Amino acid sequence: MGQNTDRYLVISADGHAGPPAAQYREYVDPQYRDAFDAALPIQIQLTKDAEKRFLIGDINREWRKGHEYELTGAWDTEARIKVIDGDGDSATHTCYLNLVQSKEAGKTLAMGLYRDELKKIDGAWKFTRREVTIDS
């Protein structure tokens, strides 16, 4: 029986839970870190430009007022847990799934969504349901 030596990288990303983009650098293969360092400020600027182009900057600033701490939960695990804990004993979560073949420099094999339901049991969050939908 032969061995399958292909390696795959699963990128599971929720736009609302993760570190600031710069903190992903340590997870980038060292041979691509220079490209990451060059691309990051460009991407940050493009995001800011898009916010202006779509005229949502004022809306975003107004929406964020009074929610500053809760929004830090996007990259601060402790803050996120406090926000979730404050919402009761059940939660739902949706995140994106990208399956990438790392051997071929990021060839995307599949994309989809995770849809999770969680329940707080004995003081810890436990998955009670996971639905995976593959789009491609």
FIKOLZA-1660 file (N, C-alpha, C; in steps of 0.1 Angstrom, whole numbers, plus 5000, padded with zeros to 4 digits):
% residues 136
   i   px   py   pz ch aa at
   1 5008 4988 5000  A  M  N
   1 5000 5000 5000  A  M CA
   1 5009 5012 5000  A  M  C
   2 5007 5022 4991  A  G  N
   2 5015 5034 4990  A  G CA
   2 5011 5044 5000  A  G  C
   3 5020 5053 5002  A  Q  N
   3 5018 5064 5011  A  Q CA
   3 5014 5077 5004  A  Q  C
   4 5004 5084 5008  A  N  N
   4 5001 5097 5003  A  N CA
   4 5009 5107 5010  A  N  C
   5 5018 5114 5003  A  T  N
   5 5027 5123 5009  A  T CA
   5 5023 5138 5006  A  T  C
   6 5011 5139 4999  A  D  N
   6 5007 5153 4997  A  D CA
   6 5003 5160 5010  A  D  C
   7 5006 5172 5011  A  R  N
   7 5002 5180 5023  A  R CA
   7 4992 5190 5020  A  R  C
   8 4983 5192 5029  A  Y  N
   8 4972 5202 5027  A  Y CA
   8 4972 5211 5038  A  Y  C
   9 4969 5224 5035  A  L  N
   9 4967 5234 5045  A  L CA
   9 4953 5238 5046  A  L  C
  10 4946 5237 5057  A  V  N
  10 4933 5241 5059  A  V CA
  10 4933 5254 5065  A  V  C
  11 4927 5264 5058  A  I  N
  11 4926 5277 5064  A  I CA
  11 4911 5279 5068  A  I  C
  12 4909 5280 5080  A  S  N
  12 4895 5282 5085  A  S CA
  12 4895 5296 5092  A  S  C
  13 4887 5305 5086  A  A  N
  13 4888 5319 5090  A  A CA
  13 4874 5325 5092  A  A  C
  14 4873 5331 5104  A  D  N
  14 4861 5338 5107  A  D CA
  14 4865 5353 5107  A  D  C
  15 4859 5361 5100  A  G  N
  15 4863 5375 5099  A  G CA
  15 4861 5382 5112  A  G  C
  16 4856 5376 5122  A  H  N
  16 4854 5382 5135  A  H CA
  16 4862 5376 5146  A  H  C
  17 4870 5367 5143  A  A  N
  17 4878 5361 5154  A  A CA
  17 4892 5357 5149  A  A  C
  18 4902 5364 5153  A  G  N
  18 4915 5362 5149  A  G CA
  18 4924 5373 5153  A  G  C
  19 4937 5371 5152  A  P  N
  19 4946 5382 5156  A  P CA
  19 4947 5393 5145  A  P  C
  20 4952 5404 5149  A  P  N
  20 4955 5414 5138  A  P CA
  20 4963 5408 5128  A  P  C
  21 4962 5412 5115  A  A  N
  21 4968 5406 5104  A  A CA
  21 4983 5404 5106  A  A  C
  22 4990 5414 5112  A  A  N
  22 5005 5413 5113  A  A CA
  22 5009 5401 5122  A  A  C
  23 5000 5396 5131  A  Q  N
  23 5004 5385 5140  A  Q CA
  23 5004 5372 5132  A  Q  C
  24 4998 5371 5120  A  Y  N
  24 4999 5359 5112  A  Y CA
  24 5013 5356 5107  A  Y  C
  25 5022 5366 5107  A  R  N
  25 5035 5365 5101  A  R CA
  25 5042 5352 5106  A  R  C
  26 5041 5349 5118  A  E  N
  26 5049 5338 5123  A  E CA
  26 5044 5324 5118  A  E  C
  27 5032 5324 5112  A  Y  N
  27 5026 5312 5107  A  Y CA
  27 5029 5311 5092  A  Y  C
  28 5034 5321 5086  A  V  N
  28 5038 5321 5072  A  V CA
  28 5051 5314 5070  A  V  C
  29 5052 5306 5060  A  D  N
  29 5064 5299 5057  A  D CA
  29 5075 5309 5055  A  D  C
  30 5087 5307 5062  A  P  N
  30 5097 5317 5061  A  P CA
  30 5101 5322 5047  A  P  C
  31 5100 5314 5037  A  Q  N
  31 5104 5318 5024  A  Q CA
  31 5094 5328 5018  A  Q  C
  32 5082 5330 5024  A  Y  N
  32 5072 5340 5019  A  Y CA
  32 5071 5352 5029  A  Y  C
  33 5078 5352 5039  A  R  N
  33 5077 5363 5049  A  R CA
  33 5080 5377 5043  A  R  C
  34 5090 5378 5034  A  D  N
  34 5093 5391 5028  A  D CA
  34 5081 5396 5020  A  D  C
  35 5075 5386 5012  A  A  N
  35 5063 5390 5004  A  A CA
  35 5052 5394 5014  A  A  C
  36 5050 5387 5025  A  F  N
  36 5040 5390 5034  A  F CA
  36 5042 5404 5040  A  F  C
  37 5055 5407 5044  A  D  N
  37 5058 5420 5049  A  D CA
  37 5055 5431 5039  A  D  C
  38 5058 5429 5027  A  A  N
  38 5056 5439 5016  A  A CA
  38 5041 5440 5013  A  A  C
  39 5033 5429 5014  A  A  N
  39 5019 5430 5010  A  A CA
  39 5010 5435 5021  A  A  C
  40 5014 5433 5034  A  L  N
  40 5005 5437 5045  A  L CA
  40 5001 5452 5045  A  L  C
  41 5011 5461 5045  A  P  N
  41 5007 5475 5045  A  P CA
  41 4999 5479 5033  A  P  C
  42 5001 5473 5021  A  I  N
  42 4993 5475 5009  A  I CA
  42 4979 5471 5012  A  I  C
  43 4977 5459 5017  A  Q  N
  43 4964 5454 5020  A  Q CA
  43 4956 5463 5030  A  Q  C
  44 4963 5467 5040  A  I  N
  44 4957 5475 5050  A  I CA
  44 4952 5488 5044  A  I  C
  45 4961 5494 5035  A  Q  N
  45 4957 5507 5029  A  Q CA
  45 4945 5504 5019  A  Q  C
  46 4945 5493 5012  A  L  N
  46 4934 5490 5003  A  L CA
  46 4921 5489 5010  A  L  C
  47 4922 5483 5022  A  T  N
  47 4910 5482 5030  A  T CA
  47 4904 5495 5034  A  T  C
  48 4914 5504 5039  A  K  N
  48 4910 5518 5042  A  K CA
  48 4904 5525 5030  A  K  C
  49 4910 5524 5019  A  D  N
  49 4905 5530 5007  A  D CA
  49 4891 5525 5003  A  D  C
  50 4889 5512 5005  A  A  N
  50 4876 5506 5001  A  A CA
  50 4865 5512 5011  A  A  C
  51 4869 5514 5023  A  E  N
  51 4859 5519 5033  A  E CA
  51 4855 5533 5028  A  E  C
  52 4865 5541 5024  A  K  N
  52 4861 5555 5019  A  K CA
  52 4853 5554 5006  A  K  C
  53 4857 5545 4997  A  R  N
  53 4851 5544 4984  A  R CA
  53 4836 5540 4986  A  R  C
  54 4834 5531 4995  A  F  N
  54 4820 5526 4997  A  F CA
  54 4812 5535 5007  A  F  C
  55 4819 5546 5011  A  L  N
  55 4812 5556 5020  A  L CA
  55 4807 5550 5033  A  L  C
  56 4815 5541 5039  A  I  N
  56 4810 5534 5051  A  I CA
  56 4818 5538 5063  A  I  C
  57 4828 5546 5061  A  G  N
  57 4837 5550 5073  A  G CA
  57 4829 5557 5084  A  G  C
  58 4821 5566 5081  A  D  N
  58 4813 5573 5091  A  D CA
  58 4803 5563 5098  A  D  C
  59 4797 5555 5090  A  I  N
  59 4788 5545 5095  A  I CA
  59 4795 5536 5105  A  I  C
  60 4807 5531 5101  A  N  N
  60 4815 5522 5109  A  N CA
  60 4819 5529 5122  A  N  C
  61 4824 5541 5121  A  R  N
  61 4828 5548 5133  A  R CA
  61 4816 5550 5143  A  R  C
  62 4805 5553 5138  A  E  N
  62 4793 5555 5146  A  E CA
  62 4789 5542 5153  A  E  C
  63 4789 5531 5145  A  W  N
  63 4785 5518 5150  A  W CA
  63 4794 5513 5161  A  W  C
  64 4807 5516 5159  A  R  N
  64 4817 5512 5169  A  R CA
  64 4816 5519 5183  A  R  C
  65 4811 5531 5183  A  K  N
  65 4810 5538 5195  A  K CA
  65 4802 5530 5206  A  K  C
  66 4809 5529 5218  A  G  N
  66 4802 5522 5229  A  G CA
  66 4805 5507 5228  A  G  C
  67 4811 5502 5217  A  H  N
  67 4813 5488 5216  A  H CA
  67 4828 5485 5215  A  H  C
  68 4836 5495 5219  A  E  N
  68 4851 5493 5217  A  E CA
  68 4856 5480 5223  A  E  C
  69 4853 5478 5236  A  Y  N
  69 4858 5466 5243  A  Y CA
  69 4853 5453 5236  A  Y  C
  70 4841 5452 5233  A  E  N
  70 4835 5440 5227  A  E CA
  70 4842 5437 5213  A  E  C
  71 4845 5448 5206  A  L  N
  71 4852 5446 5193  A  L CA
  71 4866 5441 5194  A  L  C
  72 4872 5443 5206  A  T  N
  72 4886 5438 5207  A  T CA
  72 4886 5423 5207  A  T  C
  73 4874 5417 5210  A  G  N
  73 4873 5402 5209  A  G CA
  73 4876 5397 5196  A  G  C
  74 4877 5405 5185  A  A  N
  74 4881 5400 5172  A  A CA
  74 4895 5394 5172  A  A  C
  75 4903 5399 5181  A  W  N
  75 4917 5394 5182  A  W CA
  75 4922 5391 5196  A  W  C
  76 4913 5394 5206  A  D  N
  76 4917 5392 5220  A  D CA
  76 4908 5381 5225  A  D  C
  77 4914 5369 5227  A  T  N
  77 4906 5357 5231  A  T CA
  77 4899 5359 5244  A  T  C
  78 4906 5365 5254  A  E  N
  78 4899 5368 5267  A  E CA
  78 4887 5377 5266  A  E  C
  79 4888 5387 5258  A  A  N
  79 4877 5396 5256  A  A CA
  79 4865 5389 5249  A  A  C
  80 4869 5380 5239  A  R  N
  80 4859 5373 5232  A  R CA
  80 4851 5363 5241  A  R  C
  81 4859 5357 5250  A  I  N
  81 4852 5347 5259  A  I CA
  81 4843 5355 5269  A  I  C
  82 4847 5367 5273  A  K  N
  82 4838 5375 5282  A  K CA
  82 4826 5379 5275  A  K  C
  83 4827 5383 5262  A  V  N
  83 4815 5387 5254  A  V CA
  83 4806 5375 5252  A  V  C
  84 4811 5363 5249  A  I  N
  84 4803 5351 5247  A  I CA
  84 4797 5347 5260  A  I  C
  85 4804 5347 5271  A  D  N
  85 4799 5343 5284  A  D CA
  85 4787 5353 5288  A  D  C
  86 4788 5365 5284  A  G  N
  86 4778 5375 5287  A  G CA
  86 4765 5372 5279  A  G  C
  87 4766 5365 5269  A  D  N
  87 4754 5362 5260  A  D CA
  87 4746 5350 5265  A  D  C
  88 4750 5343 5275  A  G  N
  88 4742 5331 5280  A  G CA
  88 4750 5318 5279  A  G  C
  89 4743 5307 5277  A  D  N
  89 4749 5294 5277  A  D CA
  89 4748 5287 5263  A  D  C
  90 4745 5294 5253  A  S  N
  90 4746 5288 5239  A  S CA
  90 4751 5299 5229  A  S  C
  91 4757 5294 5219  A  A  N
  91 4762 5303 5209  A  A CA
  91 4762 5297 5195  A  A  C
  92 4763 5305 5185  A  T  N
  92 4764 5300 5171  A  T CA
  92 4776 5306 5165  A  T  C
  93 4782 5300 5155  A  H  N
  93 4794 5305 5149  A  H CA
  93 4794 5300 5135  A  H  C
  94 4798 5309 5126  A  T  N
  94 4800 5306 5112  A  T CA
  94 4814 5311 5108  A  T  C
  95 4821 5302 5101  A  C  N
  95 4834 5307 5096  A  C CA
  95 4836 5301 5082  A  C  C
  96 4846 5307 5075  A  Y  N
  96 4849 5302 5061  A  Y CA
  96 4859 5291 5062  A  Y  C
  97 4859 5283 5052  A  L  N
  97 4868 5271 5051  A  L CA
  97 4874 5272 5037  A  L  C
  98 4888 5272 5037  A  N  N
  98 4895 5271 5024  A  N CA
  98 4905 5260 5026  A  N  C
  99 4904 5250 5017  A  L  N
  99 4913 5239 5017  A  L CA
  99 4923 5242 5006  A  L  C
 100 4936 5243 5009  A  V  N
 100 4946 5247 5000  A  V CA
 100 4957 5237 5000  A  V  C
 101 4961 5233 4988  A  Q  N
 101 4972 5223 4987  A  Q CA
 101 4985 5231 4987  A  Q  C
 102 4992 5230 4998  A  S  N
 102 5004 5238 5000  A  S CA
 102 5016 5234 4990  A  S  C
 103 5015 5221 4986  A  K  N
 103 5026 5217 4977  A  K CA
 103 5026 5224 4964  A  K  C
 104 5015 5230 4960  A  E  N
 104 5014 5237 4947  A  E CA
 104 5012 5252 4949  A  E  C
 105 5019 5257 4959  A  A  N
 105 5019 5272 4961  A  A CA
 105 5005 5277 4963  A  A  C
 106 4997 5271 4971  A  G  N
 106 4984 5277 4974  A  G CA
 106 4973 5274 4964  A  G  C
 107 4973 5262 4958  A  K  N
 107 4962 5258 4949  A  K CA
 107 4950 5255 4957  A  K  C
 108 4939 5263 4955  A  T  N
 108 4927 5261 4963  A  T CA
 108 4920 5248 4958  A  T  C
 109 4917 5239 4967  A  L  N
 109 4910 5227 4964  A  L CA
 109 4895 5227 4967  A  L  C
 110 4892 5234 4977  A  A  N
 110 4877 5235 4981  A  A CA
 110 4875 5248 4990  A  A  C
 111 4863 5253 4989  A  M  N
 111 4859 5264 4998  A  M CA
 111 4846 5261 5003  A  M  C
 112 4843 5266 5015  A  G  N
 112 4829 5264 5020  A  G CA
 112 4828 5271 5034  A  G  C
 113 4819 5266 5042  A  L  N
 113 4815 5272 5054  A  L CA
 113 4814 5261 5065  A  L  C
 114 4818 5265 5077  A  Y  N
 114 4815 5258 5089  A  Y CA
 114 4803 5265 5096  A  Y  C
 115 4793 5258 5100  A  R  N
 115 4782 5264 5109  A  R CA
 115 4782 5256 5121  A  R  C
 116 4785 5263 5132  A  D  N
 116 4786 5256 5145  A  D CA
 116 4776 5260 5155  A  D  C
 117 4772 5251 5164  A  E  N
 117 4764 5255 5175  A  E CA
 117 4771 5250 5188  A  E  C
 118 4772 5258 5198  A  L  N
 118 4779 5255 5210  A  L CA
 118 4770 5257 5222  A  L  C
 119 4773 5249 5233  A  K  N
 119 4766 5250 5245  A  K CA
 119 4776 5251 5256  A  K  C
 120 4774 5258 5266  A  K  N
 120 4782 5259 5278  A  K CA
 120 4778 5248 5287  A  K  C
 121 4788 5239 5289  A  I  N
 121 4786 5227 5298  A  I CA
 121 4797 5226 5308  A  I  C
 122 4793 5226 5321  A  D  N
 122 4802 5226 5332  A  D CA
 122 4813 5237 5331  A  D  C
 123 4808 5249 5326  A  G  N
 123 4817 5260 5326  A  G CA
 123 4826 5261 5314  A  G  C
 124 4825 5252 5304  A  A  N
 124 4833 5252 5292  A  A CA
 124 4824 5251 5280  A  A  C
 125 4829 5258 5269  A  W  N
 125 4821 5258 5257  A  W CA
 125 4824 5245 5249  A  W  C
 126 4813 5238 5245  A  K  N
 126 4814 5225 5238  A  K CA
 126 4806 5226 5225  A  K  C
 127 4812 5220 5214  A  F  N
 127 4804 5220 5202  A  F CA
 127 4793 5210 5204  A  F  C
 128 4781 5214 5199  A  T  N
 128 4770 5204 5199  A  T CA
 128 4766 5201 5185  A  T  C
 129 4770 5209 5176  A  R  N
 129 4766 5206 5162  A  R CA
 129 4776 5213 5153  A  R  C
 130 4780 5206 5142  A  R  N
 130 4789 5213 5132  A  R CA
 130 4783 5208 5118  A  R  C
 131 4781 5218 5110  A  E  N
 131 4776 5216 5096  A  E CA
 131 4787 5221 5087  A  E  C
 132 4792 5213 5078  A  V  N
 132 4802 5218 5068  A  V CA
 132 4796 5218 5054  A  V  C
 133 4796 5229 5048  A  T  N
 133 4791 5230 5034  A  T CA
 133 4802 5234 5025  A  T  C
 134 4805 5225 5015  A  I  N
 134 4815 5227 5006  A  I CA
 134 4809 5234 4993  A  I  C
 135 4814 5246 4989  A  D  N
 135 4808 5253 4978  A  D CA
 135 4815 5249 4965  A  D  C
 136 4828 5245 4966  A  S  N
 136 4835 5242 4953  A  S CA
 136 4844 5230 4955  A  S  C
% end
